[in-house]
Amino acid sequence: MHAAPAGVTQPRGTVINMTNQRIPADRLRDFATTIYERLGVPPADARLCADTLVQADLWGHQSHGVLRLSWYVARLRSAVCRSDAGPEVVVDAGAIAVIDGHDAMGPVVAAAAAHEAISRAKQHGIAAVAVRNSNHFGVAMYYTLMAAHSDCIAFLSTNASPSMAPWGGRERLIGNNPWSWASPAGRHAPLVLDVANTGVARGKIYLALQRGEPIPPGWALDANGVPTTDPETAIHGLIQPMAEHKGYAISVVMDMLSGVLSGSAFGSDVHGPYQSERRSGAGHLMIVLDIRRFLPMPEFNRRMERLIEGLKAGTLAEGSSEIFYPGEIEARNDALNRDLGLSLPDSVLSELTALAADYDMRTPWENRAAQRA
């Protein structure tokens, strides 16, 4: 396995081999919750933060799952992320609000923004909540889906630490700055989009590093602008934008919305979750629409069902077995993984084992073995 870049927590201890073994999601959630509580995070907040990680794994997004637990632990230990902080509404203007996260855990701040935006949208039909002084919050769809489950449509943007160069440059100056949309979809699982503006989320490169695997060609360049398939070289180099100059331009717009407008850090002043000694400064913007102000819910749901059915009835391309609408694959993964349990890379299991030792705990799979004994 490659050595981890400076500031990145790397697996410790003996490598665990649990090939084909699956861990119940609730045990992973309980484990992560307890770790956060041991670090001073209030119980409800600890449960939320743990759930965002496990839910990412359930959706099949392991790059944002419990792989990141040790990163967040390191940030809490160094106090650049504050376990005792809470979000505060500092601008209250009807349909508009600004929240100061005071360097609290990103999921805590983002969830507060989601609740605030949903509540205000129910009052005014539309709401925009900007967030400053937050931290990395995991997968954006976790929060936009909160609105979809409340009969609303939501948009969420965030900025991130620099990972790519401006189009035509070779210096890392702009983050992948993800964004998400979510909407209810009648009898179907919600329609949800969650994308970064790089060709691939940087977390997927860290996942490849954890697994000791190369990355596909086209994902990244080294520090000299030369294409690379080595994940460690890619992390030190440049992640390629999606759709060439368009991905770069969208990322700049998301930084404007998330960082500049919110009063938070932006550009190269934002720092990532793997940088355990640097304050994040991440900013977010959440916009929510109350569907009932536009259409009765039954009518909206029927129209969404028609939209999805029209997509799925399309003629298949050669080699394709089915057409999926955005969010459908995640919904299927969730159902499957809740039933079967989660299969994690051995390096992640090793890191969880090391955390368990640090806090004198059993690992989730040891708990399961103890119950069967």
C-alpha positions in Angstrom: 0.0 0.0 0.0 1.2 3.5 -0.7 2.1 5.8 2.1 -0.6 8.3 2.9 0.0 12.0 2.0 1.0 14.4 4.7 -1.9 15.2 7.0 -3.9 12.1 6.0 -4.6 9.4 8.5 -3.5 6.0 7.2 -4.5 2.5 8.4 -2.8 1.4 11.6 -2.2 -2.0 13.0 -2.6 -5.5 11.5 -4.4 -5.7 8.2 -7.8 -7.4 8.7 -9.1 -9.9 6.1 -12.9 -10.3 6.2 -13.4 -11.1 2.6 -17.1 -11.7 1.8 -18.1 -11.0 5.4 -20.8 -8.3 6.0 -21.3 -6.0 8.9 -24.8 -4.9 10.0 -25.3 -1.2 9.4 -26.8 -0.6 12.8 -23.6 -2.0 14.5 -21.4 0.3 12.4 -23.6 3.2 13.3 -23.5 2.4 17.0 -19.8 2.0 16.9 -19.2 5.4 15.2 -21.7 7.1 17.5 -19.8 5.9 20.6 -16.5 7.1 19.1 -17.9 10.6 18.6 -19.5 10.6 22.1 -16.1 9.7 23.6 -14.7 12.8 21.8 -17.3 15.0 23.4 -19.9 15.3 20.7 -23.4 15.4 22.2 -25.3 12.1 21.8 -27.9 13.3 19.2 -25.2 15.0 17.2 -22.9 11.9 17.5 -25.8 9.7 16.2 -26.4 12.1 13.2 -22.7 12.2 12.3 -22.4 8.5 12.5 -25.6 8.0 10.4 -24.2 10.2 7.6 -21.2 7.9 7.2 -23.1 4.6 7.4 -25.8 5.9 5.1 -23.1 6.8 2.5 -21.9 3.1 2.6 -25.5 1.9 2.4 -26.0 3.9 -0.8 -22.8 2.5 -2.2 -20.7 5.6 -1.8 -17.9 4.1 0.2 -15.6 7.1 -0.6 -17.8 9.1 1.9 -18.6 6.3 4.3 -16.9 5.0 7.5 -13.6 5.2 5.6 -13.7 8.9 6.8 -14.3 8.2 10.5 -10.7 8.4 11.4 -10.3 11.6 9.5 -13.1 13.3 11.5 -11.7 11.8 14.7 -8.3 13.4 14.0 -10.0 16.8 13.4 -11.9 16.6 16.7 -8.8 15.6 18.5 -6.8 18.6 17.1 -9.8 20.9 17.9 -10.0 22.4 14.4 -13.5 20.9 14.5 -15.3 21.7 17.7 -17.2 18.9 19.4 -18.9 21.4 21.8 -20.0 24.0 19.1 -23.5 24.4 17.7 -24.9 26.3 14.7 -26.4 29.8 15.3 -28.8 31.8 13.1 -27.0 35.1 12.7 -29.3 36.6 10.0 -33.1 36.0 10.2 -34.9 37.7 7.3 -38.0 35.6 6.7 -37.3 33.4 3.7 -33.6 34.1 4.0 -31.3 33.1 6.9 -27.6 32.8 7.5 -26.2 30.2 9.9 -22.8 30.4 11.6 -21.6 26.9 12.3 -18.8 28.0 14.7 -16.6 25.1 13.4 -19.0 22.4 14.5 -19.2 19.0 12.8 -20.3 19.5 9.2 -23.3 17.1 9.4 -24.7 19.0 12.5 -24.5 22.3 10.7 -25.8 21.1 7.4 -28.7 19.3 9.0 -29.6 22.5 11.0 -29.6 24.4 7.7 -31.8 21.8 6.1 -34.3 22.0 8.9 -34.3 25.8 8.9 -34.7 25.9 5.1 -37.6 23.4 5.1 -39.4 25.3 7.9 -39.0 28.6 6.2 -40.1 27.3 2.8 -43.3 26.0 4.4 -43.9 29.5 5.6 -42.9 31.5 2.5 -43.0 29.0 -0.4 -39.2 29.3 -0.9 -36.2 29.6 1.4 -32.5 30.2 1.1 -30.2 29.4 4.0 -26.5 30.2 3.7 -23.9 28.6 6.1 -20.5 29.9 7.2 -17.8 28.4 9.3 -18.8 24.8 8.8 -16.9 21.6 8.1 -17.1 18.8 5.5 -20.6 17.3 5.8 -20.3 14.0 3.8 -22.7 13.3 1.0 -24.8 16.3 0.0 -27.8 14.1 -0.9 -28.3 13.2 2.8 -29.6 16.7 3.4 -31.5 17.4 0.2 -33.4 14.2 0.8 -34.5 15.6 4.1 -36.5 18.1 2.0 -37.7 15.6 -0.5 -39.2 13.6 2.3 -41.0 16.7 3.5 -42.7 17.3 0.1 -40.1 19.9 -1.0 -37.5 20.2 -3.7 -34.0 21.2 -2.5 -30.7 22.4 -3.8 -27.5 22.3 -1.7 -24.1 23.5 -2.6 -20.8 23.4 -0.7 -17.2 24.4 -1.3 -14.2 22.2 -0.7 -10.4 22.4 -0.5 -8.6 23.0 -3.8 -8.2 19.9 -5.9 -8.2 21.2 -9.4 -6.7 24.0 -11.4 -8.6 26.8 -13.2 -9.1 25.8 -16.8 -5.8 26.6 -18.6 -3.8 26.6 -15.3 -1.8 24.0 -13.4 -2.0 25.2 -9.8 -4.7 23.8 -7.4 -6.9 26.8 -6.7 -10.5 25.5 -6.8 -12.3 22.7 -5.0 -14.6 20.1 -6.6 -17.4 22.0 -4.8 -20.3 19.4 -4.9 -24.0 20.1 -5.2 -27.2 18.2 -5.0 -30.8 18.4 -6.0 -33.6 16.1 -4.6 -37.3 15.8 -5.2 -40.1 13.4 -4.2 -41.1 11.1 -7.1 -44.5 9.7 -6.2 -44.4 5.9 -5.8 -40.8 5.9 -6.7 -37.8 6.6 -4.5 -36.9 10.3 -4.6 -35.1 11.6 -7.7 -31.7 12.9 -6.4 -28.6 14.2 -7.9 -25.3 14.5 -6.0 -22.2 15.4 -8.0 -18.8 17.0 -7.7 -17.4 19.2 -10.4 -14.4 17.1 -10.9 -14.6 14.1 -13.2 -14.6 12.0 -10.0 -15.0 12.8 -6.3 -11.6 13.0 -4.6 -12.9 10.6 -2.0 -12.9 7.9 -4.7 -9.2 8.4 -5.2 -8.6 8.1 -1.4 -10.7 4.9 -1.6 -8.4 3.5 -4.3 -5.4 4.5 -2.2 -6.9 2.6 0.8 -7.5 -0.5 -1.4 -4.1 -0.3 -3.0 -5.6 0.0 -6.5 -4.8 2.2 -9.5 -7.2 4.8 -10.6 -8.6 4.8 -14.2 -6.9 7.0 -16.8 -8.5 10.4 -17.2 -9.2 11.0 -13.5 -6.1 13.0 -12.5 -2.8 14.6 -13.4 0.4 14.7 -11.4 1.9 17.9 -10.1 3.5 18.6 -13.5 0.2 18.2 -15.4 1.0 14.6 -16.7 -1.8 12.0 -16.6 -1.4 9.5 -13.8 -3.2 6.3 -12.6 -1.4 6.3 -9.2 -3.8 7.5 -6.5 -1.1 9.0 -4.2 0.4 10.9 -7.1 -3.1 12.1 -8.0 -3.8 13.4 -4.5 -0.7 15.5 -4.7 -1.5 16.5 -8.2 -4.7 17.7 -9.9 -8.1 16.1 -10.2 -9.6 16.7 -13.7 -12.8 18.8 -14.0 -15.9 17.1 -15.4 -16.8 18.3 -18.9 -13.5 20.1 -19.3 -14.0 23.9 -18.9 -17.6 23.6 -18.0 -16.8 21.6 -14.8 -14.3 24.3 -13.8 -16.8 27.1 -14.4 -19.6 25.4 -12.4 -17.2 24.8 -9.5 -16.4 28.6 -9.4 -20.1 29.4 -9.3 -20.6 26.9 -6.4 -17.8 28.6 -4.5 -19.5 31.9 -5.1 -22.7 30.6 -3.7 -21.2 28.6 -0.8 -18.3 30.6 0.3 -18.4 34.2 -1.0 -22.2 34.8 -0.5 -22.3 33.0 2.9 -19.4 35.0 4.4 -17.3 31.9 4.8 -13.9 30.9 3.4 -13.5 30.4 -0.4 -10.9 29.3 -2.9 -7.7 28.2 -1.5 -8.7 29.2 2.1 -11.0 26.2 2.4 -9.4 23.0 3.9 -10.5 19.4 3.7 -11.5 16.8 6.2 -8.2 14.9 5.8 -6.2 18.0 6.8 -6.3 17.3 10.6 -4.5 20.5 11.7 -6.3 23.0 9.5 -9.6 24.7 10.2 -12.1 24.0 7.4 -13.9 27.3 6.8 -16.4 25.4 4.5 -19.6 27.2 3.5 -22.9 26.0 2.1 -26.1 27.2 0.5 -29.4 25.4 0.7 -32.5 26.5 -1.3 -35.8 24.8 -0.7 -39.1 25.0 -2.7 -42.4 24.0 -1.1 -44.0 22.0 -3.9 -47.6 22.7 -2.7 -47.1 26.4 -3.6 -46.7 25.3 -7.2 -49.0 22.2 -7.6 -51.1 19.9 -5.5 -48.9 17.1 -4.3 -50.9 14.3 -6.0 -50.6 16.1 -9.3 -46.9 16.7 -8.8 -46.3 13.0 -7.9 -48.3 11.8 -11.0 -46.2 14.0 -13.2 -42.9 12.8 -11.6 -44.0 9.2 -12.2 -44.7 10.0 -15.8 -41.3 11.6 -16.2 -39.5 8.6 -14.7 -41.6 6.0 -16.6 -40.8 7.9 -19.8 -37.1 7.7 -19.1 -37.1 4.0 -18.2 -39.1 3.1 -21.3 -36.5 4.5 -23.6 -34.7 2.3 -26.1 -31.6 0.6 -24.5 -28.2 1.2 -25.9 -26.1 -1.8 -26.8 -24.7 -3.4 -23.6 -27.3 -1.8 -21.3 -29.8 -3.8 -19.4 -31.8 -1.0 -17.8 -32.2 2.7 -17.7 -31.9 4.3 -14.3 -33.2 7.7 -13.1 -31.0 9.7 -10.8 -31.1 8.3 -7.3 -32.5 4.9 -8.3 -29.2 3.0 -8.0 -28.6 4.4 -4.5 -32.1 3.4 -3.4 -31.6 -0.1 -4.6 -28.2 -0.3 -2.9 -29.7 0.9 0.3 -32.3 -1.8 0.3 -29.8 -4.5 -0.5 -27.1 -3.5 2.0 -29.6 -3.0 4.8 -30.6 -6.6 4.2 -27.2 -8.2 3.7 -25.0 -5.9 5.7 -22.0 -3.8 4.6 -18.8 -5.2 3.1 -15.8 -2.8 3.7 -12.3 -2.7 2.4 -9.8 -4.5 4.6 -7.8 -1.3 5.2 -10.9 0.4 6.5 -11.6 -2.5 8.8 -8.0 -2.2 10.1 -8.5 1.5 10.8 -11.7 0.8 12.7 -9.9 -1.9 14.7 -7.3 0.7 15.6 -10.0 3.2 16.7 -11.6 0.5 18.8 -8.3 -0.1 20.5 -7.8 3.6 21.1 -11.2 3.8 22.9 -11.2 0.3 24.5 -14.2 -0.9 22.5 -15.1 -3.9 20.5 -15.3 -3.6 16.8 -18.8 -4.0 15.2 -17.9 -7.5 13.8 -16.6 -8.6 17.2 -20.0 -7.5 18.7 -21.7 -9.7 16.2 -19.5 -12.7 16.9 -20.1 -12.2 20.6 -23.8 -12.3 20.1 -23.6 -15.5 18.1 -21.3 -17.2 20.7 
